[in-house]
Amino acid sequence: MSDDLSKRRPQDASKVNVNETWELEYWSKKFGVTKERLKEAVKAVGTSAAEVQKYLGK
């Protein structure tokens, strides 16, 4: 199943995907951090949105 590029929200809102440019932008804005900071968080705690949010202190 391919991604529906007309949607600009993650298909799985429980996972942070930093490999898609638009998702990287979405999550950066959602958490109020830079793209680099978001990538660091995902590298540190994995792709769980809840864990990333905790790591970022949001």
Backbone as CSV, one residue per row, in Angstrom:
resi,resn,N_x,N_y,N_z,CA_x,CA_y,CA_z,C_x,C_y,C_z
1,MET,0.845,-1.177,0.000,0.000,0.000,0.000,0.889,1.237,0.000
2,SER,0.670,2.123,-0.921,1.497,3.323,-0.994,0.898,4.436,-0.159
3,ASP,1.746,5.410,0.178,1.288,6.560,0.955,0.366,7.431,0.122
4,ASP,-0.638,7.990,0.758,-1.518,8.954,0.120,-0.898,10.329,0.339
5,LEU,-0.239,10.859,-0.671,0.505,12.103,-0.531,-0.378,13.335,-0.433
6,SER,-1.683,13.169,-0.607,-2.579,14.311,-0.454,-2.857,14.596,1.019
7,LYS,-2.564,13.637,1.883,-2.762,13.819,3.315,-1.455,14.286,3.926
8,ARG,-1.553,15.261,4.805,-0.349,15.784,5.424,-0.327,15.565,6.922
9,ARG,-0.914,14.450,7.322,-0.816,13.977,8.689,-0.307,12.548,8.615
10,PRO,0.423,12.124,9.611,0.933,10.748,9.572,-0.192,9.728,9.509
11,GLN,0.021,8.669,8.756,-0.965,7.600,8.713,-1.002,6.871,10.044
12,ASP,0.139,6.774,10.699,0.230,6.164,12.027,0.736,7.232,12.980
13,ALA,-0.184,7.885,13.674,0.172,9.006,14.541,0.936,8.575,15.789
14,SER,1.100,7.276,15.998,1.862,6.819,17.157,3.346,6.684,16.841
15,LYS,3.718,6.861,15.595,5.115,6.713,15.167,5.619,7.982,14.478
16,VAL,6.806,8.395,14.851,7.449,9.558,14.238,8.346,9.052,13.115
17,ASN,8.088,9.512,11.902,8.890,9.128,10.739,9.699,10.339,10.305
18,VAL,11.013,10.276,10.497,11.868,11.392,10.096,12.473,11.171,8.711
19,ASN,12.042,10.113,8.033,12.579,9.803,6.710,11.760,10.402,5.576
20,GLU,10.572,10.886,5.881,9.736,11.579,4.903,9.809,13.068,5.206
21,THR,10.164,13.871,4.228,10.348,15.305,4.439,9.122,15.958,5.053
22,TRP,7.942,15.671,4.511,6.739,16.328,5.030,6.402,15.870,6.438
23,GLU,6.699,14.610,6.773,6.457,14.141,8.146,7.450,14.772,9.108
24,LEU,8.676,14.921,8.673,9.688,15.592,9.494,9.226,17.010,9.810
25,GLU,8.702,17.699,8.828,8.176,19.054,9.038,6.966,19.034,9.960
26,TYR,6.065,18.084,9.750,4.863,17.970,10.583,5.239,17.786,12.053
27,TRP,6.094,16.799,12.331,6.448,16.503,13.721,7.276,17.622,14.342
28,SER,8.131,18.253,13.574,8.920,19.379,14.097,8.002,20.496,14.562
29,LYS,7.006,20.808,13.739,6.038,21.853,14.102,5.192,21.415,15.286
30,LYS,4.751,20.169,15.279,3.902,19.670,16.364,4.606,19.770,17.709
31,PHE,5.882,19.412,17.752,6.624,19.436,19.014,7.345,20.760,19.258
32,GLY,7.351,21.647,18.262,7.985,22.950,18.424,9.495,22.876,18.550
33,VAL,10.104,21.993,17.765,11.560,21.821,17.792,12.112,21.851,16.374
34,THR,13.410,21.989,16.269,14.050,21.947,14.955,14.040,20.522,14.424
35,LYS,14.218,20.406,13.136,14.272,19.082,12.513,15.449,18.279,13.065
36,GLU,16.563,18.965,13.310,17.751,18.297,13.841,17.482,17.756,15.247
37,ARG,16.810,18.571,16.069,16.478,18.151,17.443,15.526,16.958,17.412
38,LEU,14.576,16.977,16.505,13.640,15.861,16.373,14.388,14.589,15.980
39,LYS,15.297,14.688,15.043,16.079,13.521,14.625,16.897,12.977,15.788
40,GLU,17.470,13.869,16.605,18.229,13.439,17.787,17.335,12.669,18.751
41,ALA,16.123,13.174,18.957,15.186,12.530,19.869,14.820,11.135,19.374
42,VAL,14.531,11.012,18.091,14.177,9.708,17.516,15.360,8.749,17.627
43,LYS,16.550,9.249,17.412,17.746,8.400,17.537,17.923,7.928,18.977
44,ALA,17.574,8.786,19.933,17.757,8.459,21.346,16.703,7.499,21.886
45,VAL,15.431,7.690,21.496,14.357,6.904,22.117,13.533,6.068,21.149
46,GLY,13.785,6.178,19.867,13.020,5.409,18.890,11.899,6.227,18.290
47,THR,11.016,5.570,17.568,10.001,6.272,16.784,8.664,6.464,17.490
48,SER,8.519,5.974,18.697,7.263,6.148,19.427,7.014,7.637,19.680
49,ALA,5.881,8.140,19.191,5.557,9.561,19.364,5.484,9.928,20.843
50,ALA,4.939,9.047,21.660,4.828,9.314,23.098,6.212,9.420,23.742
51,GLU,7.122,8.530,23.363,8.480,8.561,23.922,9.259,9.794,23.440
52,VAL,9.081,10.133,22.176,9.740,11.329,21.639,9.223,12.566,22.376
53,GLN,7.924,12.611,22.580,7.315,13.743,23.279,7.869,13.856,24.699
54,LYS,7.986,12.735,25.391,8.556,12.743,26.748,10.005,13.201,26.719
55,TYR,10.765,12.670,25.782,12.185,13.013,25.668,12.373,14.501,25.448
56,LEU,11.505,15.072,24.643,11.609,16.507,24.339,11.018,17.373,25.455
57,GLY,10.403,16.745,26.440,9.834,17.489,27.556,8.581,18.254,27.184
58,LYS,7.828,17.738,26.225,6.608,18.411,25.747,5.369,17.781,26.338
